[in-house]
């Protein structure tokens, strides 16, 4: 498990932009059972999370008309119980950190895995997410 002093500023990049943390399995279940759309970010300490994933996700949610109803996040290697439960909802995709999933009415409709994030600029991540929001969000 990562030390809190390392993780907390990385969590804040998303929570300061309106993301709600899911820290337990029960919070994951309650959040993903809600009607509507939910964007779930599995946050990570890796460089691609810092350079592409978090900035791209924040750009996407602040630069589009259609947005997910709920913005949610859990941190791999820190929020262990929640991440394990979120990954059950992300099946059949293998565990991936960072990753970004879009759910509609509790069903996974879009997935962005680490290999699709690595090496991409944040703007590309943002544009991909915005196109997914246009398809699935009101």
C-alpha positions, 0 to 999 in steps of 0.5 A: 500500500502506498503512503498517504502523503504520496497518494493524497495530492494525486487524489486531490487532482480529481476530488478538487474537480468534483470526483467523489471517492469510493473507499469501500465495496459498499460505496462502490455498489451504492454508487454504481447502482444509481440510474444515469451515467457514472465515470469511474477513474481508477487512479494510480501513482504511475507517470501516465496517470499524472501526465495523461489520465488525470489531466485528460479526465479533468479536461473532458469533464470541464470542456463538454456539454454532455457529462456523466451524472456521477464522477467517481474515483478510487486509488489503486494500491491504496483504496484496496477494498473499493478498487477490488469491487470496482474491478468486478464491475469492469469485467471482462477487462483485466485489472488496469491502473490507471483506467477509466470506465463509463457506466450507464444505469450500472452497466459498463459501456466504455473502458479506457485501459492503461495501454490506451492511456500510456504515451498519449497526450492528455488532450487525446484522452480528453477527446476520446472521453468527450466522444464517449460522453456524447454517445452515452450521457444526456 
